[in-house]
Each structure stands twice: as C-alpha cells, then as structure tokens.
Amino acid sequence: MKKIIASALLTIICCTAVTQDLPETHLAQLQPRPEFSSTDDWLIGGYAYKAGVYKGAGPNDLVVTNGLIERCFRIKPSLACYSFRNLVTGQEMVRAVKPEAEITIDGSNVFAGGLDGQFEYGYLKYEWLDSFSAFGSFQLENFTINEIKPHLDWKPVRWIPDYTWPPKGKELTFNMVGSTSVTKDISLQIHYEIYDGIPLVCKWLEITNKSSRQVSIDKVSSEILAVVEEEVSVDKMNQWKTPNLCIASNYSFMGMTGASADRVTNWLTDSTYTSQVNYERKTPCLLVCRPPIGPGVNLAPGQNYASLHVWELLYDSYDRERKGLAERRLYRTVAPWVLENPIFLHLTSTDPAVIHEAVEQCKNTGFEMIILSFGSGLNMESDDSAYIIKFKGITDYCNRNGIELGGYSLLASRRVNDQEDVINPATGKTGGAVFGNSPCLESNWGRQYFDNLQHFIDATGFSLLEHDGSYPGDVCASQLHPGHKGLDDSQWKQWEKITDFYAWCRSRDIYLNVPDWYFLAGSNKTGIGYRETNWSLPRDRQLVLGRQNIYDGTWGKTPSMGWTFVPLVEYQGGGEAATLEPLSEHLKEYEAHLFQNFGAGVQACYRGFRLYDTEETRQLVAKWVDWYKQYRLILNSDIIHLRRADGRDWDGFMHVNPTLKEKAMVLIFNPLNVAIERQITLPLYYSGLAGSASIREMQGKISTCKLNAKSEAKVTVKLPPQGFTWLVVE
C-alpha cells in the first residue's frame, strides 16, 4: 500500500510540474517519435504496439502513436490536428485542418483550436502549416501525459476470461483557457486516449466555468475532422460510401447493434472544399460528432461539463470478418465487462417453493444464475419493507447454494400519467415517443424509480438487473420536471440519469442485461438480434433461425455480448409445437438448443419454471453445461463465420484464440434429413497457427493436418441427419 501511495504521489508531483511548463517547453522534453519495426498482425499478437506521446517532425509538432496509427498535432500558433494516419495501410485520413471542437456558449458559436489560412481543402502539404495563423477562442496553456484511468469503477466477481482494466495506453490532455469575451474564465480540456495494441483513439471534452456567472453550454461538437472522401462521384448519389473507420460512443441508444444505436456520427458536406469532384459539392467528407440535441446545460460558477466520449477505430481492411474482429477487440479493450457470460435460467415464477426447486436444478446442472423473468410477478419498484425482506431471504438462500439471483424491470415503453411522461414538443402532450409513451427519467416519477431500484438491489442483494425498454433517447418538452429545464437539455439529462445508474451497477458488478447498446456506459449484454415471435414457430424452424441469429449477431459482438432465447414454456403463442415442455418428450430439440447456444458461447434465456423433469433430462442438460465449462475459454473467443444456416446444406462457425492451447473450436451442423459427408475449409489464420495443426473430432483421435500459405486446413466431416459435430484444433 505504501508503494501505491508513493507512486500516486509521484504522479501528482510530476503532473503538477508539467502543468507549470509552457507547451513548447514540455514538447522539447519529449522523446522523438520512434520507428516501429514490428510486422506482427495486431489481431493475432500486437504486443509490440505500445502507445506513446512524442516529439513530431517540427519544433511545434506533437505525435500520439502506437505503431498502428498516429495522430499529429501542431501546438503553435494554436492547437490543431493536421494528420491522422493508418500506419498499417499508410492511408492518411485528414485532408484539411479543422477546429478541435465547436461549442455554443450563451448562444454564441466559438471554436477551440484549428488553424486559419488553408486555401486547398482536397489535400494538405506539411510545409503549408508554417504559413497558417492562429484560430479559435481558446488558447493552449499546457498539456499533460498520463496512464489511462478507468472511466467506470469495476471489479468482476464472476467468471471472466483474461482482461485488463483500465486498458493500457496513454492519455494526452490539452489544457486550454478562454481568450475572448465569450470564453473568458472558461477552461477547456481536450482529452485523447490511445491504447496499446489496437488502432484506436478516444476523445472527449471537459468544460469548466471559472467565472462568477452562470454559463449555458447549448451545443457541443467534440470531434470535427475533414476526412479524405471514400467515394468520388460527379453525379448525385442515393447513398454514399463513408470513410473506412468505425465510430463508437457511450452516447448510444435505441439499437441492438453499434450502427443502429449510433446517435453522434454525422457525415456532412464541407462547403470549404471547393475543389471536390462532386458537381453539387455534396460529398460527405466532414465528420462531426455531437449529440442530436443539446446538451443545453447550465453551469454554475465552479461547475464542469464532460462531453460524450467518441472512440475512433481505423480499419486496415475492407474484409467483413477482419473489420468485425477489430470492432470486437474495441469492446474487449474499453469495456471488458462484456466478457462476463453467466449461464442463467429465466424463471417465470416468484413463488419461493418454485425458486427453491429452481436453485436445486441449477446446482444439479451447473447453471449459475436465476433471473426472475418478465411475467414472473417481480416488482423491483416496490419499497414495501416486507416484500424486500422476502426477497432478501430468497437471495441469501440462492447465494448459499452458489447461485446468483436477479430480476426484470421495465423502464420505457410504458405509460405513467400526463404529468410524468415525456412531453412531445410537436404537440405539447404525451405520446409520440419512441415506444409510443414513456416516462421522463427526470420527472419526479423517474427519480423515484431509480431510487427504488437502487434500494431494492442494495437491500435484497440482487446481482443482476434485466432492464427492459432502457432509455431510448426520448426528448421531453416539459418545463415542470425537476431534473431538466426544458426541451434542449432533456435528452442529455435523461442520458446522464440512466448512465449514472448503470455506472452505479457496474461499481457493484451488478450484471446488466439491457436490450440496447449501452456497453460503453456499463451494460454487459444485449439481444443477439431476433424477432420475438419467431420463438412461437415450430421447434425445428427455431433451431435453424437461431443459428442464423447467432451467425448474423456475432459480426460486431463478442459471443458474450448477445443473448438468444429458448422457450421452455410457451412464449407469444405457438402452443405445443413451439415449446419444449414437457422437456423429456423433446430431448432431441432441447439438446440441439443446448449444443448450438453453448457451442456459440451465446447464452440463452432458458425461459420456464424448470430445467429438467426427469433424470435423463437432467443428465442431458448437465452434459452440455459440463462440456461448455470444459471449453469455456475457447467458446467465449471470437467467432469466425464459416457458412450461414440456410436449411439446404451444412452450416457452421469457428472460435479462434491464438493465446490458448485450443487454438480453434469448430461447430458444424446438418439441417437435412439425410446423412452428409463434406470437405470443409477451415480458415485458421486468426488462430495464430501456421504450417500444420493438430485436429480431433469430438473425443476422437488427433490427426495432423498441413496448412496452406493462407493457414487454411481442409477437413472431411460426416454428419447424421439433423446432426452436429465439433472439432478441436491445437
């Protein structure tokens, strides 16, 4: 402990000393940018790519790099980013200098950073920079360099693969002060993070009101990049290709994929780019990241505002699998809680006797968690002391038996009343929200709702929350709700409310099932991507469609980031043909669900009142849980997509992990009513294997297979009708 305190004290002293330096003095003390010699593929190894901040090519140039990407800044006459390069491909992303940020303060638009004088916006020559002049309403005072600090307080308590938290890398902070009448006594911090071993940077702003007056932060664009266009056309285009990079943000909602939940990425036209090819100058080549509305917040003297965080991942390929692997690495790096992946039963009852029996069944099969499901009768909003004491006793019983307990709560897609619901700005009345009606999170009801949930979780010891209908971004025009002043700040304030709550949950490692893209704000899992009514279709159709859902849902998600579904009891209709109960009468279909879900590493909501009804059924469930736990590390590793299920021939996918003994695990399925024999090509490049591989089918004998120059292996498999198999590759 003394060493930790001493280290922290040294860091504080060093940072304090740095802030007293002029930026050019501090820059002169940095090491020159090194030459990176590694040619390792960062998706397989990447250990040599360490992040750092260095001197650049000129006396006023600063470089942030990890050998995979670099971002170059000029610090005089004003702060400006003049280069953002992909070092793997050699591609320059920036064609012109733009301000670091645009902020509307008390109704006036001001800029932070940038340079004035560029005359050609289709490209930028380095020597032009010396002729450019200062720009913007903030002056660079100094900069600091630190190790990355955690954005969320988190320490896992359940099974998780290897992880690093906080991520390794460097944080560069530019400290700026206002230099005009509008920005006087306002300080601005521009934060950049760059990470070891991944072509990724993160950016956000902090604004502090150091004046004696209230300041209104009306709008904030925290990232503005004049990016090299991806597609050129003289003519009009119905849909343009945008530059080959991925933008992720913690300000994401109303979607179960990164793309559908993106609310901050804007690809705009650039009116200054007069030499572009498009006749109408409509090429979308200006990246601006900002909230859809607001934030519209007031800062009292001494208060500060932290903007949304934007992560920018530079792809080094157009290959879909490689791009997907890069996105999955992003979430593993900056939100490693997504790797937690408990096995859970969705219990449809809160009857203590049913719960006690479910606990015994979980113990006897290896399940790890019980979720009191929608329709179970659970009310986590209750503040009734007797009710809470009841569930505290149930939780204690579960925990004594090694089973975690949590429950379901609905937030949005419900109506409370005219006073508490969000007000539609177009009508001045309720209605017209994303889900029709929704309570405002900053109404009196909303504030009480979160207080009640926190109290219930704390008092009962629940360790999971399935938070249905999470905040989808509704705006609210009410001026009577205590938590926001009106329309302009309503989205930002509600987003702060939900993400503060999720951060609270994360600090206690409350597992969060959230059917929305809140991963970068603390959630663990969302839906894999399925139509709910499909689980009322006949059982055989559910299996093929389920594998399609897994195949489609794991391009941009790790296996642990998505849940699928198994209707043990009837769900939204379908009757006997759709359900697995009685379980002992449908063992073949039950086993197929267990194998394809555990084999994918995608946990399912096994929804019903029990996991087995006979000893034979219990043994079946326990067999596949044991198998999953035996291979848990490789089954929670990245998926390589082999062939999508179409009901016409074999389908399958493969897990890869170059750090494990089992470098790959292959899952193959036969949907046909006849036996098949197929030769299948296994792309083992991302397993890290080259030359040869040891392969065995199930528990069979190991055989050595030569790999071609692409690290591909050819294997022959035989599958019975409606059968499956797996291969282990070492």
Order of alpha helices (4+ residues) and beta strands (2+ residues): alpha-alpha-beta-beta-beta-beta-beta-beta-beta-beta-beta-beta-beta-beta-beta-beta-beta-beta-beta-beta-beta-beta-beta-beta-alpha-beta-alpha-beta-alpha-beta-alpha-beta-alpha-beta-beta-alpha-beta-alpha-beta-alpha-alpha-beta-beta-beta-beta-beta-beta-beta-beta
